[in-house]
Amino acid sequence: MDNPQDNELMVEVVYASPTKQKLVTLTVQQGTTALQAVELSNIAEEFPEIELGSLDLGIFAQPLDGKGRPLPNEYEVQNLDRVEIYRPLTIDPMQARLARAEEKRAAKEAAKKRKNENPA
């Protein structure tokens, strides 16, 4: 006869907001999906910005996107999996790169201007 604990898995659910982070360790039954693990963790109660209906999840930095891996409601967690809840990007990566390049260019121009104003 099977031991009831044979069907139990330990998983972690993690989320990081810009101001704080949380890791919840829980025991789930074999066959639990990544989405169900998030729901069981009750982590959304502490972070109201988490919308359970539209989550981007991953396992150890591997997105559950339906392309290379199953979707969150299809992926069955494995023992010791870390289910990661991803936040939406606050800025487009290309825009961020352009902004950094512009800042660098402006800093170089300012330094050049200061050097020309105060020759040694």
HELIX and SHEET records of a PDB file:
HELIX    1   1 PRO A    4  ASN A    7  5                                   4    
HELIX    2   2 ALA A   34  SER A   41  1                                   8    
HELIX    3   3 ILE A   43  GLU A   45  5                                   3    
HELIX    4   4 LEU A   52  SER A   54  5                                   3    
HELIX    5   5 PRO A   93  GLU A  117  1                                  25    
SHEET    1   A 5 GLN A  21  GLN A  29  0                                        
SHEET    2   A 5 GLU A   8  ALA A  16 -1                                        
SHEET    3   A 5 ARG A  82  TYR A  86  1                                        
SHEET    4   A 5 ASP A  56  ILE A  59 -1                                        
SHEET    5   A 5 GLN A  62  PRO A  63 -1                                        
END                                                                             
